[in-house]
Amino acid sequence: MKLGNESGNHLTYCTNIHPGERWTEVRSNLEHYLPLIKKLVSPNGPFGVGLRLSAIAASELQGKDTLEEFKAFLHANDLYVFTINGFAYGPFNGVPVKEEVYLPDWRSEKRLEYTNILAEILAQLLTSKSMGYGSISTVPGGFKPHIKSASDIEQMTNLLLRHTAYLIGLERQTGVHLSLALEPEPCCFIETIEETISFFENHIFSSAACGQLGDLVGLSFKEAELALRRHVGICLDLCHAAVEYEDPNICLDQISRSGISICKMQISSGLRIPIVTDNIVESLRPFHNSVYLHQVVEQSPRGLRRFLDLPQAFQAISSKDELREWRVHFHVPVFLNDLAAFSTTQSFICEVLGRHRIQSISSHLEVETYTWDVLPEVYRNCDLTTAIARELQWTKAQLA
């Protein structure tokens, strides 16, 4: 939904919370949930959609008749798409994905082809209700253990530049401005804000990159640099940043000084265990599941220590000689601050949105709590429609 008359900010939730890899499944979920949620949170105005499409669903939606049918559905229900989640290429719900969720990564032509299709779809879906630009969030290069050499980084950069060239071509053809948003995440190629800025400065915004893009699309060096900053930025996921112990104001200042655009901000919350004890670990075990990675970042007098998943963190607790805090990449409803045995990173969201009220951080805001199906049942005390609406209403209250 559009927030305020002149702010230019749009708020939605990410539909990756709904299972479905084929377009028919995605369409069925959208037809069921979107009108219900709109009625609860935006009954008198258009409601924005954060669309998630797998590679299969994107290919199926790309057909002219199918896309026209979807546009008619959106129009009839006063809905509009302004952002697409292009992170997960393949299955995302109900089957183990773990580190496979990052594949194919930005070393692969398949990732480029998929993201180009998403851009083509989004360019056709954008309407006057989503004036400004469209955003597509994507994997942060790849999974860190998969990126092993300088040639891997060079290949990622090359494909990202080719996608940028595609976005420039689309804008020339349609007049629609689209941006690709790399999403830093724990245990990925870019996970911290410092790593993110380094990658952009040394690769995406480098002199070599500006020259290469200029050659691809016929721009001068300066024009190519401006185009890169306009079409490539980041998706700032607030759960990921909080799990990495980023300071809200410091990291936002760093991003601002770097000139990297925050094309999209995902409003999400993770788990926070201020003091790790045996009892707390037992309370945390129900959060482990076979579907998603739940990276853990530990802070102790020895500094930060990262674990790929909860079982590795559980194993490490055998050393009990020091105080430690854990933050866990498990998206929990943003309206929850107290989960009995432990808390959440909700305060990080509040600080960031407090700053956003003063000066807009990003015009694309998306609540992303995709883990509803694997959330321990004790915390699923309402139906999914009510939970999504409650998250959006809580976020609107923070933004007011």
N, C-alpha and C positions, 0 to 999 in steps of 0.2 A: 504494500500500500504506500501511497505517497504521503510523506509526513510534512504537514504544514503546507501553506500555500506557496511559499517562496524558497523553502530550504533546498528543494531539489533532491531530498533524501528519500530512498525507497526502502521499505522494510518487508521482509518475507521470511518464510522458513524453507529449508532445503527438503525437497521431496525425496531425497535418498532415504528418508525414514520409512518410506513405503516400499515393500519388496516388489520386484518385477524387472526382468531383463529384456523381455520382448515388448514392442510398442503396445500391443493389445493389453498387456498386463499394466503397463504404465498408464495408459489411457483410462483403463477401468478404475484404477486408484484415484487418478486426478478427478474423474467424474464423480466419484463417491465423496472424497474428502474436501476438495476445494470449495464447493458451494457451502458446505456445512461450516467450515472454518471462516470463510468470508462473512457469513451471516453473524458469527460471534464477534469478529474483530473489526470488520469494515463493512457494515451493512449498507451504508449510504454512499460509499465511494468505491472506485476500482480497487481491486486487490492484486498485488504483484505475486508472481510465481517464481520460485527458485527451482528450475527444472533440472532433474538429474536424468541423463540418458546414457545407457551403456552403448558400446559400439554397435551392437545388433539393433537396439531400439533406434539409434540415430540413423542407421542405414534404412530402416523401415519407414521412419518418419519423413525421410528425405523425399520420398515420392510425392509428386505434385498433388494428387488427389488426397492423399493422407494428410499432408500438411494443410491443405485448404480446409479439410474437415476439422482439424484441430483449431485452426484460426477461427472458424465459425463457432466452435464450442467456447473458446475464450471470449469472443465478442458477445455471445448470447448470455454469458454469465458475468460480464463486467470484470474480466480477468485479463492480465497482461504479463508476459514473460520479459524480464529484464536481465536475468542472469542464468547461466547454466553451470552446473557442477560437472566438469569433465575430468574429475580425478580418477575414478574407477572405470577402467576400460571394459572390464568383464563383470562377472557376477559379483554382487556386493552384499546381498542379504541372504541369510539362512544357510550358507555353505561356508566352510573355512576359507578365508582369504589371506589372513595374516600378511606376510611381506609380499605375497603375490599381488596384492592390491596395487602396487607401484608399477607393475609390468603390463604391457610394454612401457618402458620409460622413455625419456627424451633422447635416448640413443637410437631409438627404433623408428623406422619409416611408418610403422603401423600407428604409433602415437601421433605422428604428424598428420597422417591421413584422417584419423579419427577427429582430431581437434579442428582440422579444416572443415570437416563436415558439420561439426557443432557450430562453427562460425557461420557457415552458410545458412544453417537453420535459424540461428539467432538473428541474423541480418533480416531474414524474411518475417520473423515474428515481432520484431520491435515495432511499436506503434507510437502515436503522439502521446499516449499516456506514460511512456517510458522515455521521454525526451532526455537527451544527454548522450549516453553511450550504453553499450551492452558489455557485460563481463563474462569471462569463462575462467573458472578456477581449474587448476591442473596440478599434477604431482610436482614436488620440489626438485625437479631434475630426475631423481630416482632414489632408490634405497641406498643408503651410504655404503654398505658392504659390496654393492654391485658396481660402484664407480671406483675403478681400481687404477686408472692411469690418466695421464694428461690427454691422451687421445680420446678417452671416454668423454672428458670435459669438452674437448674440441668438437666432438660429434654432437653432443647435446646443444652446444652453442650454435652450431651450424643449422640444426633443425629448428631451433627457436627463431633464428633469423629468417629462415625460409617461411615459417608460419607468420612472422611479422610482415614479410613481403606479401603473403596471401591476404592478411588483414588490410594492408594498404590498397591492394587491388580491389578488394570488396568495397572499401569505402569509395574508391574512385567510381566504381560501377553503380553502387546503391545509395551513396551519401551517408551510410550508417557507420558510426565510429564504434569499433569493438576493441576491447583490451583483453589480453591474456594475463592471468593472475597466478603466478607461482605461489604455492602454499607451503611455507616452512613448517616442518613437522619433526618431532623427536626421532632420532636415529636415521634421518634422511640426509641426502647430499647437502641440502641447506636446511639446517634446523634452528640455529640461533639467528638473531638479528645481525650479529656481527658477521657470520658466515654469509648471510644473504647479501649484505651490502658489499662484501668482498667479491662475491660472484658477479654481481651486477657491474661493479666498477671495473673489474679486471677482465670481464668477458662480454657481457651484454652491451655495456656502454663504452667499450674500449674503442680505440681508434681503428683497429682492424675490423671490428664489427660494424662500425659506422661506414667504413669503406666498402665492406662486403654488401651491406644492405643497399647502399647507394648504387652499386653496380647492378643489383638485382632489380631495382624499381626505378632507376633513372633519377636519383636525387643527388644533390650536392652533399658534401660531408656534413655541413651544418644542418641541412634539412633532414638527413638520415638520422642524425643524433636526436633531433627533436621528435622525429617519428618513432624512434625506439622508446623514448621516454613517454610518449603518448600511447603507445600500443602495448607495452610490456611493463608490468608492475608486479605487485604481490597481493595475495589474499591473506590478510592478517587474521588468523584463527586465534581467538583469545584464550581458548583452552590450551593450545599448543604453546603460546607465549608464556602463560602462567606456569605450565609444567616445567618450562625451561628456566624458571625463576627470573624472567625478564622484569625489570622495573618498568611499570606502565609509562611514566613520563619520560624516563631516559630513553627507552626504546623508540617511542614516538618522535622524540627530538632527533635521534640518530637517523631515523628514516626520512624525516623532513629535510635534514641537512644534506642527505645523500641525493635528494631529488628523485627518489623512487616513488612512484605513485602507489597508494593503497587503493587498488581498483575495486576491492571488495573486502568487507570486514565480516567475518563469521563470529557471531555472538554465541559462545559456547563455554561450558564450564566443566572442569575436571575434578578429580578427587584430591583432597589435601589431608595428609595425616601428619599433624604438627610434631607428635612424638610417637615414634614407632615402638610398640611393645608386642609381646607374644599374643596378648588378647586382641590387640588391634589387627594383627596379621590374620588371626582366625576369622575376625569379622569381615576381612577383605577377601577371603578365599572365594565366596560366592560370586565375586565380580569377574573371576577368571572364566573364560569360555574359549571354545575352539574356533570361533569365527574371526574375531579381530585381534590385532596386536594391541596390548595395553602397556605401552612403554612407561617405565618408572624412572624418574630422576630423583636421586637422593642427595640431600644436602646435609653435610656433617662437618665437624672441625677439619676434616681432610679435604673439603671442597665438594664439588659435584661429582656424582658417579651415576652412570646410566645403565639401565637394564632393558633389554629388548622387550621383555614381557614379564608379567607378574610371577610366573614360576621361578625365573632366575632371581628376582628380588626376594622371594620367599626363601630361596636357598641361602642367600647371602646374609640373612638375618641371624645366622648362627653366631656371628660375632656380636657380642652384646656389651662391648666395652665403651661405647660412646653414644651420645644422643644423636638422633638422626631424624630428619623430616623426609617424608615421601610425597611426591606429587605424581599422580597417575593419569595417563592419557586414556580416560574413560569418560566419554561425554555423558553428563548427567543433566537432568532438566535445570534450566538456568534459574528457575524460581526457588530452587532448593539451596539452602546454605548449611543446614544442619542435617546430617544423616546419622544421627544417634551416636555411633561409635567414632565418627570422624566428620570432617567438614568438607567444603568444596572450595573452588577458586572463584566463587561468585564475587568476592570483593575486588578482584582484578577487573571483572566486567564493569562493576560500578565505577571504579576509578577511570577507566577508559571512556565510558559513556558520559561521565561527568565532564571530562575534557571535550568530548564530542559536542556536548551542549553549547560550549563556549565557541568552539571552532570546529567545523565539520572535518572529520578524519577521512571519511569515505562516503560517497553518496549511495553506495550499495551495501545494505545491512541485511545479513541473513542469519537467522537462528538455525543452528545445526546440531540437533541431538538425534543422531541416527541410530543410537544404541538401544532404543526402546525395547526391542524384542529380546535383548540379552540382559537388560537391567534386572537385578534381583526383584522378585515379585513384590516384596514388601514395599518397594518404592514406586510400584505401578498401581497406585491406589485410585486411579481414575481411567476412563477410556482414552484412547489415543487422540481423538478429536478435541476433547476437553483439555488434554495435556498440551497439545500444540497451541491451542488458543490461549491457554494460561501463560505459556512462554512468551507469546507475542504481546499479550496485555501487560505482562511484567516488564518487558523490554520497553514498550511504549511509555509506561510510567517512569522508567529510569530516564528516558529521553525527554520527558516533559519538563 
